[in-house]
Amino acid sequence: MQRPRGYDPQPFDLPPIFQSPPKPVAMLRWIVTEFMWPQSLLWIGLAAATYHLVTPGLDRFASLGVDDIAILWARNVGLMLLLIGGQHWWLHMRKAQGTQFKYEGRWLAKGRKSFTFDDQTRDNMFWTLVSGGLVAAFYEAIMFRLYAGGALPQLDALWAIGAMTFAVFWIEGVHFYLNHRLLHLDPLYGWFHALHHRNVNTGPWSGISMHPGEHLLYFSLPFVFLLLPGSPFIITFCCVYLMISPSPSHSGFDRFVVSEGTNVHGGDYFHNLHHRYFEVNYGMLLVPLDKWFGTLHDGSLEAHERMKDRRRASVHAADSAMPDTNDRTTP
């Protein structure tokens, strides 16, 4: 199997509870030591700081105006410039760890007309900050308006809010898979999702560099809490998680070097394989819907051969469906 020049991690396993036989004790250990620590806890802490320190009080949204959405959008832009921009500066501008642990040996594209402004980074920043930040702010403001007006019940107990915050990770696993599979169907792929897939070699700004039509689907997670019990904090957590967490997963680096001999988990090899091969790994490893629907690529040679077999079968089926123009009788 030919790989793009760069770093390839070892093939990965499903979370222990989804292995055969299931391993519940190992699953608990995996959740605490691999899934929650450190990134997932970081997203929760970041959302808490964002909600309590830089988000207007709920009473402001009792009557919703353009200025309320603008405030949330400006907050989102500041947050992304600081956190996503910081990753981009460290990894792709300063090149602090060179190509160590980098999935691709090449750097982000410049002078390529397939990108807005002929530059991958500027393209990604534009769609992320302008469209992504604005759609997230709009949806968050709508939900705040419903909570402020008493249209939705709020969870009050800290334990209940904590449990539902943890549940968001699993809910998003299903939400993302369903939206993503939908966006790979024509004509939605050509209309919307193709813009994101211009990023084969990804960087931190690639994470939510999407067409506005895709952002409308991607950021719709808060509307799940029209049906499930939630709270204004959980809505902010959904938006912050969806905005910021794709930046390390699309950073292009599997691990981040902290110091000599010390590194931490960075990118998402599972999703990087989706950007490489297009029709695998539509979802997230936490909820292995790709395994259940036959589209999992775990980075192994065997998985790569299965993918190629599916492609050959698809081409053969398409060829068989075409009429044979040579087999005609002359009237």
HUGI-V430047 format. One record per residue. RES is the residue in one small letter. OMEGA is omega as a letter, one per 30 degrees, with the letter a starting at -180 (* if undefined). Layout:
res=RES omega=OMEGA
res=RES omega=OMEGA
//
This chain:
res=m omega=l
res=q omega=l
res=r omega=l
res=p omega=a
res=r omega=a
res=g omega=a
res=y omega=l
res=d omega=l
res=p omega=l
res=q omega=l
res=p omega=a
res=f omega=l
res=d omega=l
res=l omega=l
res=p omega=a
res=p omega=a
res=i omega=a
res=f omega=l
res=q omega=a
res=s omega=f
res=p omega=l
res=p omega=a
res=k omega=a
res=p omega=l
res=v omega=l
res=a omega=l
res=m omega=l
res=l omega=l
res=r omega=a
res=w omega=l
res=i omega=a
res=v omega=a
res=t omega=a
res=e omega=a
res=f omega=a
res=m omega=a
res=w omega=f
res=p omega=a
res=q omega=a
res=s omega=l
res=l omega=l
res=l omega=a
res=w omega=l
res=i omega=l
res=g omega=l
res=l omega=l
res=a omega=l
res=a omega=l
res=a omega=l
res=t omega=a
res=y omega=a
res=h omega=a
res=l omega=a
res=v omega=l
res=t omega=l
res=p omega=l
res=g omega=a
res=l omega=a
res=d omega=l
res=r omega=a
res=f omega=l
res=a omega=l
res=s omega=a
res=l omega=l
res=g omega=l
res=v omega=a
res=d omega=l
res=d omega=l
res=i omega=a
res=a omega=l
res=i omega=l
res=l omega=l
res=w omega=l
res=a omega=l
res=r omega=a
res=n omega=a
res=v omega=l
res=g omega=a
res=l omega=a
res=m omega=l
res=l omega=a
res=l omega=a
res=l omega=l
res=i omega=l
res=g omega=l
res=g omega=l
res=q omega=a
res=h omega=l
res=w omega=a
res=w omega=a
res=l omega=a
res=h omega=l
res=m omega=l
res=r omega=a
res=k omega=a
res=a omega=l
res=q omega=l
res=g omega=l
res=t omega=l
res=q omega=a
res=f omega=a
res=k omega=a
res=y omega=a
res=e omega=l
res=g omega=a
res=r omega=l
res=w omega=a
res=l omega=a
res=a omega=l
res=k omega=l
res=g omega=l
res=r omega=a
res=k omega=l
res=s omega=l
res=f omega=l
res=t omega=a
res=f omega=l
res=d omega=a
res=d omega=a
res=q omega=a
res=t omega=l
res=r omega=l
res=d omega=a
res=n omega=l
res=m omega=a
res=f omega=a
res=w omega=l
res=t omega=a
res=l omega=a
res=v omega=a
res=s omega=a
res=g omega=a
res=g omega=a
res=l omega=l
res=v omega=l
res=a omega=l
res=a omega=a
res=f omega=a
res=y omega=l
res=e omega=l
res=a omega=l
res=i omega=a
res=m omega=l
res=f omega=l
res=r omega=l
res=l omega=l
res=y omega=a
res=a omega=a
res=g omega=l
res=g omega=a
res=a omega=a
res=l omega=l
res=p omega=a
res=q omega=l
res=l omega=a
res=d omega=a
res=a omega=a
res=l omega=a
res=w omega=a
res=a omega=l
res=i omega=l
res=g omega=a
res=a omega=a
res=m omega=l
res=t omega=l
res=f omega=a
res=a omega=l
res=v omega=a
res=f omega=a
res=w omega=l
res=i omega=l
res=e omega=l
res=g omega=l
res=v omega=a
res=h omega=a
res=f omega=a
res=y omega=a
res=l omega=l
res=n omega=a
res=h omega=l
res=r omega=l
res=l omega=a
res=l omega=l
res=h omega=l
res=l omega=l
res=d omega=g
res=p omega=a
res=l omega=l
res=y omega=a
res=g omega=a
res=w omega=a
res=f omega=a
res=h omega=l
res=a omega=l
res=l omega=l
res=h omega=a
res=h omega=l
res=r omega=a
res=n omega=l
res=v omega=l
res=n omega=a
res=t omega=l
res=g omega=a
res=p omega=a
res=w omega=l
res=s omega=a
res=g omega=l
res=i omega=l
res=s omega=a
res=m omega=l
res=h omega=l
res=p omega=l
res=g omega=l
res=e omega=l
res=h omega=l
res=l omega=l
res=l omega=a
res=y omega=a
res=f omega=a
res=s omega=l
res=l omega=a
res=p omega=a
res=f omega=l
res=v omega=a
res=f omega=l
res=l omega=a
res=l omega=a
res=l omega=l
res=p omega=a
res=g omega=l
res=s omega=l
res=p omega=l
res=f omega=a
res=i omega=l
res=i omega=l
res=t omega=l
res=f omega=l
res=c omega=a
res=c omega=l
res=v omega=l
res=y omega=a
res=l omega=l
res=m omega=a
res=i omega=a
res=s omega=l
res=p omega=a
res=s omega=l
res=p omega=a
res=s omega=l
res=h omega=a
res=s omega=a
res=g omega=a
res=f omega=l
res=d omega=l
res=r omega=l
res=f omega=l
res=v omega=l
res=v omega=l
res=s omega=a
res=e omega=l
res=g omega=a
res=t omega=l
res=n omega=a
res=v omega=l
res=h omega=a
res=g omega=a
res=g omega=a
res=d omega=a
res=y omega=l
res=f omega=a
res=h omega=l
res=n omega=l
res=l omega=l
res=h omega=l
res=h omega=l
res=r omega=a
res=y omega=l
res=f omega=a
res=e omega=l
res=v omega=l
res=n omega=l
res=y omega=a
res=g omega=l
res=m omega=a
res=l omega=a
res=l omega=l
res=v omega=a
res=p omega=l
res=l omega=l
res=d omega=l
res=k omega=a
res=w omega=a
res=f omega=l
res=g omega=a
res=t omega=a
res=l omega=l
res=h omega=a
res=d omega=l
res=g omega=a
res=s omega=l
res=l omega=a
res=e omega=l
res=a omega=l
res=h omega=l
res=e omega=l
res=r omega=l
res=m omega=l
res=k omega=l
res=d omega=l
res=r omega=l
res=r omega=l
res=r omega=l
res=a omega=l
res=s omega=l
res=v omega=l
res=h omega=l
res=a omega=l
res=a omega=l
res=d omega=a
res=s omega=a
res=a omega=a
res=m omega=l
res=p omega=l
res=d omega=a
res=t omega=l
res=n omega=a
res=d omega=a
res=r omega=l
res=t omega=a
res=t omega=a
res=p omega=*
//
